[in-house]
Each structure stands twice: as structure tokens, then as C-alpha cells.
């Protein structure tokens, strides 16, 4: 499916940035359809509602309180996006036309003309709006790479301390397989949270999508990046498909086709497409730990600890970076105020209907 990018303060996708862009150069008096302001730039109810409709599965019926809670979260992410976009613009971090077209071509590639137009229509966006979303996503990625990821470092002392805290985990009783996976299923799942918000809905879409991923892997693209972009496993997509270390005995509980594919791999190898009961998988065997106590001198142990420490530092620095941006900004969340004033009930501006803009 063509992604409708989720708003986020991470390197993940951005939802409704086109709508945010339409608002970001206007200054209007707050009305019932202005749900927040960031440095004088309004964020409209229509922006939140559009993402809310894509977030909630049509067959689910959240309570009014659950719906408001989700809308508050979406609004908070849109606020974060506005702050990040303002900062990127101030630093001159913008996307080039070439970068946008490369991303656009990447999204367009798996679909025929008719399928592509159908996916756009299903999400209520135009080609121009999709390009604008990509332009903004690239700007935020550049900002976070420069302001956050470039600051992440792990010292030898931190590695040693992490090893001592987790020494028992490296006392291996049986062979352990460090695995990663990319998951594609032929059905929609409201819990899917890959960076592109890409979720196959039919058997044909799932088969086409997994074949596209397999082709890109054969061309040398990074497994973890493709997993974060396209994997439909809600648990592992955000970590590049990483399943951690799986004991050999636990492989007896997985699908027989998956088990055969995994046991045929050598460290560093990636499987072909594996057809399992609930869809398709592609596995990567990162490493195998043999029985015994592993030390920090073991490259596999060292790399696993390094990756874990870097990931935690990235998350912490992103949160701190956003907190500082928020401290320096003038933010007013009108929806939150209205919910408080109505003692948790649905404020007038959030009553179901057709929001104006």
C-alpha cells in the first residue's frame, strides 16, 4: 500500500504534513477548527481528523474517551512535526528536487498506474500532496541526522558496564540464533507501524510487496532499513526486524517452512521468500552464539551491546531535543484545554461531523 506517513518526532514517516504546510504560513484567530497553535501557526481539526480516520480501523468502535485520547496524541505529534519543520527551515535543511523524485519513484515502483491512483484516492491525497509529504519528511530526517544522531557515541566504559549488567545473558546453554525478519501479510492490521505506514490488504498486494522487497535485498539494499520501511510486524518493524537471540529449541515452535529456512542459513545470509500460514517472511541470520560464556571480546557480543546502547541513546536524545524545542516555542493546545473544561467529555469542536478549514 502507498504509505500515508505518520506524524512522528522520530525518523519515521510524517502524516498530513501537506495539511500542516497549508496552515503554517497563516495566522488566524482561534476558532472551533483550530485545535493548536505553534509559534502562531495553526494546526486544524481537519489535519487531526484525517489521520484519525486512517488510524482507526473501520470495524472498530472506540469509546468517545478513547477517540479523544488518540486525537490528543495525534495532535501532539503534529505539534512536534511543526517544531521540527520550523527548525529544519531555520538551518536551511531542505530536500532537493532530485531527492524528492528519488523517494517518489521508490514508492511508485511496485504499482501499475491504475493501482497507484487507487491507493492515492483511498487515502484522499493527490500526487502533489504526496511529493510535498516526501519533501517535508526528508527535511526532518536531515535535521535529526545533524542535530541528534550525529551526537550519539558509546564509550568503552559504557560497553563494559553494559556487559557486566547483562553477563548472564551471554552464558549460552544451547545455540542461539540472532534473527531479523520482514513480515508481509494479506490483510490489514491497525497495529502496523512501519515508517511508511505500508500495509498490504490482499493476497495479490502481499505477494507483489514481498517480491519487491526481495528484489531490493538482492540489489544490496539494507535489510534493517527495508524492515523499518515495510515490515508489517508491529513488534519488530521499528527495530529493523530484529528478533534478538532465539534458542534453537524455540525454533521447534515456529512454522516448519520458516524453521527450515532459518536452519539453512549461515551468519550474514538472508533467506528467500518464505510462505507461511499467515503470509510471507524473509529472514536474516545475523549471528549464531554457541554454548558457553561469551565475553566482551566476542565481536558478536560487542556489536549487540553497541547496537542496544546506541538505540537507547538515540531515543533519549530525540526526546531531549524535542523537549528543548518545545521549551523555546509558544505552543497552545486548544483541544486539551477544551477537554479539561468539559471534565473529560467531548468538547464542541470535537463532536463528529465535517470539520471546516
Secondary structure, 3 states (H helix, E strand, C coil): CCCCCCCCCCCCCCCCHHHHHHHCCCCCCCCCCEEEEECCEEEEHHHHHHHHHHHCCCCCCCCHHHHHHHHHHHHHHHHHHHHHHHHHHHCCCCCCHHHHHHHHHHHHCCCCHHHHHHHHHHHCCCHHHHHHHHHHHHHHHHHHHHHCHHHCCCCHHHHHHHHHHCHHHHEECCCEEEEEEEEECCCCCCCCCCCCCCCCCCHHHHHHHHHHHHHHHHCCCCHHHHHHHHCCCCCCHHHCCEEEEEEHHHHHHCCHHHHHHHHCCCCCCECCCEEECCEEEEEEEEEEECCEECCCCCHHHHHHHHHHHHHHHHHHHHHHHHHHHHHHCCEEEHHHHHHHHCCCCCCHHHCCCCCCC
